[in-house]
Amino acid sequence: MFLAKVKKSIIATAKHSAYAGKRVFVVQPVEPTGREKGGEWVAVDCVGAGCGDTVVCGSSPGVAGKLFTLKRAPIRTLILAIVDRIDSKDIA
């Protein structure tokens, strides 16, 4: 699991049936301080996230298939939670 910032929405006229009715976003992993790290990912939204939100993303084999009741889901990363705030005395 990792923290990320939702950067932009992905719109596609043709897509795999596993994506039907689901919102897909480009997310940028971030540190708890908000500093970007690593490359961008494509993630399927499970919680109603929007552009600009800080979210918790996860990727585990088979989770998308179970969550969306699909036999085979070509979905690697899911947006699992929207972050309200990050509290830590250790964050600089």
N, C-alpha and C positions, 0 to 999 in steps of 0.2 A: 504494500500500500504506500501511497505517496501523496503529498500535498501538491495541488496544481492550481493554476489560474486559468479559467475558461477564456480563451482568446477570441474564437470566432465559431460561427455555426457553419456546418457543411450541408449544402443542398445538392441533391442528386436526382436526376429524372429517371435514371435506371439504377436499381440497386438490388442486392440479394434480398430475398423474402424475409430473412431474419431481421432486417432493418425496418421493415414495414411498420409505420406508426411510431417509430422511435426517433428521438432527436439525437443527432450526432454532432459532436463538437471537436475542435482542435483545442487541446489543453497544453499548457506549459508547466512542467514541474517547477516548484519553487521551494525555497527553504522557509522555515517558520517566520523568518524576518521579512519574507516577500521577495527576496533576491532570486532571480531566475537561475535555474541550473539544468544542464542537459538539453536534449532536443525535444521538440514538440511531439505529442502523441495524438492519436484519434481515439475518442472515447464515446461510448454510448451512455446517454443520461438515463438514470433510474429514479431521480429524485426531484426533477423540475428545476434544474440549474439553469443559469443564464449567463450571457457574456459578462465578464468582469467578476464573477463570483470566484471565491477561493473554495476549492472542493477537495474531497478525499477521493482518490482514484484507486482502483485495485484491479489486479489481473491474476486470475488463478484458473488453471485448466478446468473446464466444465461448469464454472459458476454461471456464465451467461446462459448456457443451455438450460440449467436448472431454474434460473430466475425467470426466464422467458418461456419455459416449457418447450424448448426446441430440441429436436434430436441431435442436430449438428449445427452449432452456431459459429459462424466465422467472425466472432466478436472477441477481441483480446482484452480491451480495457473498458471498465465501467466507472461511471461517476456514481459513487455510493453515498455521499453525504455532502451537504453544503456547510461550510465552516462559518459560524457566527463570529467567533473571536478566538484568538490564541493567547492563553495566559501562561507566562513562564518568566520567572525571575532570571533564568539563564540566557534568555535571548538578548543579544546585544543590539 
